[in-house]
Amino acid sequence: MNETQDLLQRYLRQRREMGEAELFLDRHNASELHDLLTRTPVETAADAPAPGASAPEIVQLGSLESVREIALGCPRCRLAETRQHVVFGEGNPAAELLVVGEAPGADEDRTGRPFVGRAGKLLTLLLASVGFERESVYICNVLKCRPPGNRNPRPDEIEACSPYLLRQVELVAPRAILACGTFAAQTLLRTTVPISRLRTGAYEYQGVPVVATYHPAALLRHAAWVRTSWEDLQRLREILDPVGGRSA
């Protein structure tokens, strides 16, 4: 087996460990695949995450607290070297609504809590406008550590963190999921469709209805989108209360 074949085999084994039965190459562009297949063994070893709990071990943990304990010391990707705090998630562990963002920002990295900056305050207001108190929902991110400079999450970081998110969904067992932002929606729905199109569709993740909407940080930059996101939350409300009852 040559070096390229060995690298590809390692990559496919990692994807299988993440619980994927199929490989969708559209999640990677040509440059990323070329980089994957042409890296030397030395480069691959340098980029590999440090030892930690494996994906199968994470998804078998029996409580949110046990998953959180593992996550707080997680070394599964290089973000462990630059974070101040792991931002695992918080809220009602039996919530009917699970809110999933993209990644922690500076305020979240400093405090260890999700959505606590300006974008978090806006999210709280939007949720309240359709009858969801922040304390009644569970809030987390795809990535549990802040990418340096608030850059976009990278594919390997998303894959490393996905077992935590999967187990959070399974343990909270929500009746609906609100995916805030491009990377949250695309990660949950395994697609590259832009958020502007995803927000109008009907989807599921692990059998749970998903409503995609713009990230609150984007709403701070584009005030005209606030009304659009509020309409998305109204659709979410209808999913949870099809006859108008309020259970959140």
N, C-alpha and C positions, 0 to 999 in steps of 0.2 A: 504494500500500500504506500503510495507516495504522500508527500506532505499535504498536498491539496485535498486528497481524499480523506486523510486523517482529520484535517480541520473540518471538513464538511460533516464527517461522521460525528465529531464532537458536538457540532452545532445542532444536528438533528437529534442527538441524544438529549441535549439540553431542552429542546422544544418538547420532546416526548415527556421529560421530567415535569414540565410545566402543565402537563395534562392535555396536550394537543394531539388529537388523533390524525389531523390533516395539516399539511403545510401549505399556507397561502403565500406565495412569493410576491403577491402584489403589495404586501406590507413593507417590502424593501425595494428601493430603487436600484438601478443598474450599478451605480457607484458603490452602494453599500454591499451588494452581493460580490462585486469584484474585490472589494477590500477584505471581505470575509474569506474568500477563497485564495487570496494571494498573500495573506499575512504569513510571516515566518513563525515557526514554533516558539521562538523567543518572544516575539511580539504578542502572540496569543497568550502565553503564560503571564506576561506583564499585565495584560488587560483583564485577565480572569478575576472574578470576584474572590475575596478571601473566604476561607471555610466558614460555614454557618449552617443553620437548619436547612434541610433540603425542602424542595417544594412539597413532596408527599408528606413529610413530617408536619409542615405548616398546616396543610389542609386537613389534617386529622386531629388537630388540637381541639379540645372540647369546649372552650369558652373564649369570649373576647379578651378576658384578662390574661389568659395563658398565651394567646396570640400576641397581645400587646407586650408581654414580658419578653417574648422572643424578638419582636420587632425593635424594641428599645436598644438592643445590642446588635442589630442586624449589620452584617458586613457584606451582603450579597452583591453590592455594586460599589463603584468608586465614590458615590455620593456620601458614603460613610466617612470619608476622609475630610470632607468640607462642611458637614452639617454642624450646627450647634445642638439642635434637638431633633429627635425623631418625632414627627407629627402623625401619630397613629390614627386618631379620630376620637370623637366624643359625642355624647347624647344619650338618648333613650335606647338601651340595648334590645328592646323589644318594639322598636318604632315601626309604624306602618309605612313611613316614608324614609328612604335612605337617599341622602344627597351626596353625590360624588363630584369632587372638583378635580383639578389637574395635578397641581403640585404646590407645596408650601411656598409662601413668599418670605420676605425678610421678617415681618412681624410674627408670622407663624413659626419660623425657624427660631426666633428669639424666645417665644413663649411655650412652644411645644403644643399649641392648640390650633386647630384648623379654622380658617376664615375669621380672623380677628382684626384684620386691618380694615381699610376703607371699603374694600370689596366685600369683606365679611359683614360689615354693618349694613351694606346695601342688600346683601342676601337675606339678612335677618328681617329687614323691612319688607322685602318682596314676599317672603314666606308668610309674614304676618298679614299682609294685604289679602291673602286668600285663606286665612284661617289656620296657618301652621305656626305655632309657637316654636322658637328655636329649641327649647328644652324637650319638645315632644318628638323631634326627629333625630336621626343619627347622621352625623356629618363626617366625611373622610375624603381623602384624595387618592388618586391613582398612585402617585409617588408619595412616599412617607418622608422623604428628605428633600430639602430645597436644592434645585440645580443652581450652580454658581451663576450669579448675575441674573437670576430668573429666566435663564434660557429655556427653550423648549425641552421637554423630556425626550430622551433618546430611546430608540427601540430596545437596547439591551437593559436600560434602567426600568422600562415598563415591564419587560419580561421578568426581571428580578423581583419586582414588587408585586406582580400580579397574584401570586399565591396568597398574600395578605388580604388583598381586596376580595378575592374569591371567597376566602373564609369569612370575612366580615359580612358579605352578602348572605352566606349560608347561615351564619349564626344569628344575625339580626332577623333574617327571614321577613323582609319588608313586603308590603303589598304593592309597592311601586318604587321606582328609582328615578331621581332627577339627575341627569348628567349635565353638569355645567361646564361648557367649553368644548373645544375641538377634541383635545386629547382624551378627555373623559368619555365623550360620546364614541369616538372612534375606537378606543380601547375596549369598552364594554360591548360594542356592536361588531367589532372585528371588521372594520371597513375603512376606506380612505375617502368616503363621501364627505364633502365639506359640511360644516355645522349649519350653514344657511339652508341646506337641503334636508339634513337630518331632522331638524327641529319640526318639520311638518309631517313626519311619518309616524307610524305606529310600530314599535319594536318590543322585543323581550330580551332579557338577559337571565339565563338559567331559569326560564319560565316566568320571570317577573317583568311586568310592563315597564318600559323605559320611555321617559319623555326627555328629549334633548333640548337644551336651550343655550343661549350665549352665557359665557362666564361673566360674573358681576364686574370683574376688572375691565372687560370689554365694554360693558355698559357705562362705566365711568368715562371712557374715551368717546363713546358714541351714545349720547343721551337719547337719541331718537329710537334706539333699540329697546329702551326700557319698557315701553308699551308692548312691544313684541314679546319680550320675556314674560311680562305679566300675563299675556294671553296664553303662553305656554303653560304657566302655572295654573291657569284656569282649566286647561285641558287635564292637567294632572289632578286637580281637585275633582273633576268629573269622573276620572278613573277610580278614585278612592270612594267617592260618594255619588254613584250613578243616579240615585233618586233624591239627591240634595241633602242627605244627612251629613253631619260633621262629626268625624270620629277621631280626628287628630288633636 
